[in-house]
Amino acid sequence: MKKRVHIYVSGRVQAVAYRASTERMAIRLRITGWVRNMRDGRVEAVFEGDEEDVEAMVAWCRTGPPLASVDHVDIVEEPFEGRETGFNIAY
């Protein structure tokens, strides 16, 4: 089953390679979508893919890369669209 989630990650998640690490993990898990920094200090991302892979990606986001300190992950499930191609860092 395919799944799409839109997440918001708060904590010390900017200037710690969170976006680049998210991109590498998403590519490894065959996730499509994007990740970007938000002006309020959070990181925002959209993940699409097989349900198990998306769940693994969200689980990874709860910890993130070694220098990150994740306080909270807000998860919004959305209807699967299948329009995302590849995975990229959005600016």
Biotite code that builds the C-alpha atoms (Angstrom):
import biotite.structure as struc

atoms = struc.array([
    struc.Atom([0.000, 0.000, 0.000], chain_id="A", res_id=1, res_name="MET", atom_name="CA", element="C"),
    struc.Atom([1.267, 3.499, -0.872], chain_id="A", res_id=2, res_name="LYS", atom_name="CA", element="C"),
    struc.Atom([1.394, 6.286, 1.678], chain_id="A", res_id=3, res_name="LYS", atom_name="CA", element="C"),
    struc.Atom([2.023, 10.054, 1.837], chain_id="A", res_id=4, res_name="ARG", atom_name="CA", element="C"),
    struc.Atom([2.869, 12.074, 4.942], chain_id="A", res_id=5, res_name="VAL", atom_name="CA", element="C"),
    struc.Atom([3.671, 15.724, 5.527], chain_id="A", res_id=6, res_name="HIS", atom_name="CA", element="C"),
    struc.Atom([5.844, 16.231, 8.605], chain_id="A", res_id=7, res_name="ILE", atom_name="CA", element="C"),
    struc.Atom([7.174, 19.119, 10.682], chain_id="A", res_id=8, res_name="TYR", atom_name="CA", element="C"),
    struc.Atom([10.215, 18.473, 12.860], chain_id="A", res_id=9, res_name="VAL", atom_name="CA", element="C"),
    struc.Atom([11.061, 20.810, 15.748], chain_id="A", res_id=10, res_name="SER", atom_name="CA", element="C"),
    struc.Atom([14.119, 21.054, 17.968], chain_id="A", res_id=11, res_name="GLY", atom_name="CA", element="C"),
    struc.Atom([17.733, 21.683, 17.002], chain_id="A", res_id=12, res_name="ARG", atom_name="CA", element="C"),
    struc.Atom([17.234, 20.590, 13.391], chain_id="A", res_id=13, res_name="VAL", atom_name="CA", element="C"),
    struc.Atom([18.788, 23.398, 11.352], chain_id="A", res_id=14, res_name="GLN", atom_name="CA", element="C"),
    struc.Atom([22.549, 23.792, 10.754], chain_id="A", res_id=15, res_name="ALA", atom_name="CA", element="C"),
    struc.Atom([23.093, 20.137, 11.764], chain_id="A", res_id=16, res_name="VAL", atom_name="CA", element="C"),
    struc.Atom([22.863, 18.479, 8.306], chain_id="A", res_id=17, res_name="ALA", atom_name="CA", element="C"),
    struc.Atom([19.259, 17.391, 8.921], chain_id="A", res_id=18, res_name="TYR", atom_name="CA", element="C"),
    struc.Atom([18.110, 18.089, 5.345], chain_id="A", res_id=19, res_name="ARG", atom_name="CA", element="C"),
    struc.Atom([21.093, 16.411, 3.678], chain_id="A", res_id=20, res_name="ALA", atom_name="CA", element="C"),
    struc.Atom([20.808, 13.389, 5.967], chain_id="A", res_id=21, res_name="SER", atom_name="CA", element="C"),
    struc.Atom([17.065, 13.184, 5.311], chain_id="A", res_id=22, res_name="THR", atom_name="CA", element="C"),
    struc.Atom([17.720, 13.234, 1.571], chain_id="A", res_id=23, res_name="GLU", atom_name="CA", element="C"),
    struc.Atom([20.265, 10.399, 1.833], chain_id="A", res_id=24, res_name="ARG", atom_name="CA", element="C"),
    struc.Atom([17.944, 8.261, 3.988], chain_id="A", res_id=25, res_name="MET", atom_name="CA", element="C"),
    struc.Atom([14.949, 8.898, 1.720], chain_id="A", res_id=26, res_name="ALA", atom_name="CA", element="C"),
    struc.Atom([16.927, 7.850, -1.353], chain_id="A", res_id=27, res_name="ILE", atom_name="CA", element="C"),
    struc.Atom([18.095, 4.721, 0.481], chain_id="A", res_id=28, res_name="ARG", atom_name="CA", element="C"),
    struc.Atom([14.466, 3.866, 1.356], chain_id="A", res_id=29, res_name="LEU", atom_name="CA", element="C"),
    struc.Atom([13.167, 4.681, -2.154], chain_id="A", res_id=30, res_name="ARG", atom_name="CA", element="C"),
    struc.Atom([11.035, 7.547, -0.811], chain_id="A", res_id=31, res_name="ILE", atom_name="CA", element="C"),
    struc.Atom([9.996, 10.404, -3.090], chain_id="A", res_id=32, res_name="THR", atom_name="CA", element="C"),
    struc.Atom([9.280, 13.941, -1.914], chain_id="A", res_id=33, res_name="GLY", atom_name="CA", element="C"),
    struc.Atom([11.202, 16.871, -0.494], chain_id="A", res_id=34, res_name="TRP", atom_name="CA", element="C"),
    struc.Atom([12.628, 18.460, 2.660], chain_id="A", res_id=35, res_name="VAL", atom_name="CA", element="C"),
    struc.Atom([13.232, 22.116, 3.545], chain_id="A", res_id=36, res_name="ARG", atom_name="CA", element="C"),
    struc.Atom([14.045, 24.478, 6.406], chain_id="A", res_id=37, res_name="ASN", atom_name="CA", element="C"),
    struc.Atom([11.262, 26.702, 7.663], chain_id="A", res_id=38, res_name="MET", atom_name="CA", element="C"),
    struc.Atom([11.737, 30.274, 8.874], chain_id="A", res_id=39, res_name="ARG", atom_name="CA", element="C"),
    struc.Atom([10.499, 29.335, 12.350], chain_id="A", res_id=40, res_name="ASP", atom_name="CA", element="C"),
    struc.Atom([13.405, 26.901, 12.866], chain_id="A", res_id=41, res_name="GLY", atom_name="CA", element="C"),
    struc.Atom([11.547, 23.688, 12.033], chain_id="A", res_id=42, res_name="ARG", atom_name="CA", element="C"),
    struc.Atom([12.185, 21.324, 9.146], chain_id="A", res_id=43, res_name="VAL", atom_name="CA", element="C"),
    struc.Atom([9.276, 20.422, 6.857], chain_id="A", res_id=44, res_name="GLU", atom_name="CA", element="C"),
    struc.Atom([9.143, 17.365, 4.611], chain_id="A", res_id=45, res_name="ALA", atom_name="CA", element="C"),
    struc.Atom([6.815, 15.344, 2.398], chain_id="A", res_id=46, res_name="VAL", atom_name="CA", element="C"),
    struc.Atom([7.393, 11.611, 1.952], chain_id="A", res_id=47, res_name="PHE", atom_name="CA", element="C"),
    struc.Atom([5.666, 9.269, -0.507], chain_id="A", res_id=48, res_name="GLU", atom_name="CA", element="C"),
    struc.Atom([6.271, 5.591, -1.032], chain_id="A", res_id=49, res_name="GLY", atom_name="CA", element="C"),
    struc.Atom([5.445, 2.130, 0.213], chain_id="A", res_id=50, res_name="ASP", atom_name="CA", element="C"),
    struc.Atom([3.820, 2.298, 3.640], chain_id="A", res_id=51, res_name="GLU", atom_name="CA", element="C"),
    struc.Atom([6.637, 0.402, 5.386], chain_id="A", res_id=52, res_name="GLU", atom_name="CA", element="C"),
    struc.Atom([9.306, 2.645, 3.859], chain_id="A", res_id=53, res_name="ASP", atom_name="CA", element="C"),
    struc.Atom([7.445, 5.844, 4.770], chain_id="A", res_id=54, res_name="VAL", atom_name="CA", element="C"),
    struc.Atom([7.013, 4.572, 8.342], chain_id="A", res_id=55, res_name="GLU", atom_name="CA", element="C"),
    struc.Atom([10.752, 3.814, 8.517], chain_id="A", res_id=56, res_name="ALA", atom_name="CA", element="C"),
    struc.Atom([11.509, 7.327, 7.236], chain_id="A", res_id=57, res_name="MET", atom_name="CA", element="C"),
    struc.Atom([9.267, 8.927, 9.856], chain_id="A", res_id=58, res_name="VAL", atom_name="CA", element="C"),
    struc.Atom([10.892, 6.792, 12.568], chain_id="A", res_id=59, res_name="ALA", atom_name="CA", element="C"),
    struc.Atom([14.325, 7.994, 11.417], chain_id="A", res_id=60, res_name="TRP", atom_name="CA", element="C"),
    struc.Atom([13.114, 11.615, 11.558], chain_id="A", res_id=61, res_name="CYS", atom_name="CA", element="C"),
    struc.Atom([12.307, 11.248, 15.255], chain_id="A", res_id=62, res_name="ARG", atom_name="CA", element="C"),
    struc.Atom([16.074, 11.100, 15.892], chain_id="A", res_id=63, res_name="THR", atom_name="CA", element="C"),
    struc.Atom([17.659, 12.524, 12.748], chain_id="A", res_id=64, res_name="GLY", atom_name="CA", element="C"),
    struc.Atom([21.413, 12.866, 12.221], chain_id="A", res_id=65, res_name="PRO", atom_name="CA", element="C"),
    struc.Atom([23.907, 12.747, 15.122], chain_id="A", res_id=66, res_name="PRO", atom_name="CA", element="C"),
    struc.Atom([24.094, 16.531, 15.713], chain_id="A", res_id=67, res_name="LEU", atom_name="CA", element="C"),
    struc.Atom([20.314, 17.017, 15.741], chain_id="A", res_id=68, res_name="ALA", atom_name="CA", element="C"),
    struc.Atom([18.157, 17.164, 18.840], chain_id="A", res_id=69, res_name="SER", atom_name="CA", element="C"),
    struc.Atom([14.555, 16.444, 17.855], chain_id="A", res_id=70, res_name="VAL", atom_name="CA", element="C"),
    struc.Atom([11.900, 17.687, 20.267], chain_id="A", res_id=71, res_name="ASP", atom_name="CA", element="C"),
    struc.Atom([8.761, 16.824, 18.323], chain_id="A", res_id=72, res_name="HIS", atom_name="CA", element="C"),
    struc.Atom([7.544, 15.486, 14.976], chain_id="A", res_id=73, res_name="VAL", atom_name="CA", element="C"),
    struc.Atom([4.086, 16.524, 13.781], chain_id="A", res_id=74, res_name="ASP", atom_name="CA", element="C"),
    struc.Atom([2.739, 14.093, 11.184], chain_id="A", res_id=75, res_name="ILE", atom_name="CA", element="C"),
    struc.Atom([-0.133, 14.806, 8.813], chain_id="A", res_id=76, res_name="VAL", atom_name="CA", element="C"),
    struc.Atom([-1.265, 11.899, 6.663], chain_id="A", res_id=77, res_name="GLU", atom_name="CA", element="C"),
    struc.Atom([-2.400, 13.018, 3.223], chain_id="A", res_id=78, res_name="GLU", atom_name="CA", element="C"),
    struc.Atom([-3.925, 11.181, 0.280], chain_id="A", res_id=79, res_name="PRO", atom_name="CA", element="C"),
    struc.Atom([-1.249, 9.497, -1.818], chain_id="A", res_id=80, res_name="PHE", atom_name="CA", element="C"),
    struc.Atom([-0.719, 11.529, -4.984], chain_id="A", res_id=81, res_name="GLU", atom_name="CA", element="C"),
    struc.Atom([2.130, 9.771, -6.763], chain_id="A", res_id=82, res_name="GLY", atom_name="CA", element="C"),
    struc.Atom([3.260, 13.056, -8.323], chain_id="A", res_id=83, res_name="ARG", atom_name="CA", element="C"),
    struc.Atom([6.547, 13.353, -6.450], chain_id="A", res_id=84, res_name="GLU", atom_name="CA", element="C"),
    struc.Atom([9.580, 12.389, -8.538], chain_id="A", res_id=85, res_name="THR", atom_name="CA", element="C"),
    struc.Atom([12.815, 11.602, -6.775], chain_id="A", res_id=86, res_name="GLY", atom_name="CA", element="C"),
    struc.Atom([13.739, 13.275, -3.524], chain_id="A", res_id=87, res_name="PHE", atom_name="CA", element="C"),
    struc.Atom([15.217, 16.723, -3.171], chain_id="A", res_id=88, res_name="ASN", atom_name="CA", element="C"),
    struc.Atom([16.088, 19.517, -0.803], chain_id="A", res_id=89, res_name="ILE", atom_name="CA", element="C"),
    struc.Atom([13.709, 22.411, -1.459], chain_id="A", res_id=90, res_name="ALA", atom_name="CA", element="C"),
    struc.Atom([14.763, 26.000, -0.902], chain_id="A", res_id=91, res_name="TYR", atom_name="CA", element="C"),
])
